[in-house]
Amino acid sequence: MWRKEYRIVYYSWEFDTLQSFYRDLLRLPQMYGWYTSPVDRGCKFKIGDNRLELICRHPTLPQGPAGMRLEAKDIELCYANLKKEPRVTVIRPLQAHPWGEYSFCIKDPVGNWVEVYQRSEQYRPMGADDGGCYFTDEYTAILFAEDLEKITAFYRDSMQMPVVTSWDRGPEDRGCRLRSAGGFTDIRQKTENTPQGPALTTIEAEDVNACFAWLESRDDVEVLLGLTDTWYGDRIFQICDEEKNVVEVLAYRRNMKNRDTLPQEDLS
């Protein structure tokens, strides 16, 4: 159902501040940016086959802070550098966990979480800083849900994202991880201490027309935007779950093969 590309999208009028945060402080490689006007611009950062997209424009639906999870190459070095930065707010300091990883959590200037981790078997003492990207290609979007079971069912059953792991470490730390194209999605229990969402993610479909037909038929799916060919060459549609997290499904024109026309409405 899905190809490789998966993105989390942050809409913010603090575009310059966010761009600098992710490019200069987190050292994510920027692919490109665009500028139509002061209130319509954006950029994309590359994380393996996946993307972080920043947009200065009104979102489809009101969007709140969300989160993502990145795997560090050298978590000691990454944490030592980031905690010294005035623009970085540390939510959880670097610590070892019994489930086999080291992690810390920070938030960006508009409240989105960035959880950084490294598996225990890959942990090593801090090495030299070569000035390169801190992170591997592994990427996870984090969605915080009031009704964990219902939102998990939406992504597992309607979006056909298989669950790869789940956890229950108490009422403040419950969730599951699903495979999402070339990345992952964490569905986590929302608490008073987590970002309040909703979020917007984008995923690349193998067959966008068939994908739309399937999702449109599902009772738990609300269609926000039907199949649309954009001026920049993609075919997209947008849906949302019951907590108003928006999912934009896309196909690049270059990957559509014989799917060159929109499905025709049956007038009979």
Salt bridges, closest charged atoms under 4 A:
GLU5 OE2 - ARG7 NE 2.70
ASP16 OD1 - ARG41 NH1 3.01
ASP24 OD1 - ARG23 NE 2.83
ASP40 OD1 - ARG57 NE 2.93
GLU53 OE1 - ARG7 NH1 2.69
GLU71 OE2 - ARG119 NH1 2.47
GLU101 OE1 - ARG69 NH2 2.96
GLU115 OE2 - ARG69 NH1 2.77
GLU115 OE1 - ARG92 NH2 2.88
GLU115 OE2 - ARG188 NH2 2.96
ASP129 OD1 - ARG27 NH1 2.89
GLU138 OE2 - ARG119 NH2 2.81
GLU149 OE2 - ARG174 NH2 2.47
ASP157 OD1 - ARG156 NE 2.80
ASP168 OD2 - ARG174 NE 3.90
ASP173 OD2 - ARG169 NH1 3.14
ASP186 OD1 - ARG177 NE 2.59
ASP186 OD2 - ARG188 NH2 2.81
GLU204 OE2 - ARG3 NE 3.15
GLU206 OE2 - ARG3 NH1 3.68
ASP207 OD2 - ARG259 NE 3.16
GLU222 OE1 - LYS244 NZ 2.73
ASP229 OD1 - ARG235 NE 2.68
ASP229 OD2 - ARG253 NH2 3.23
GLU242 OE1 - LYS150 NZ 3.34
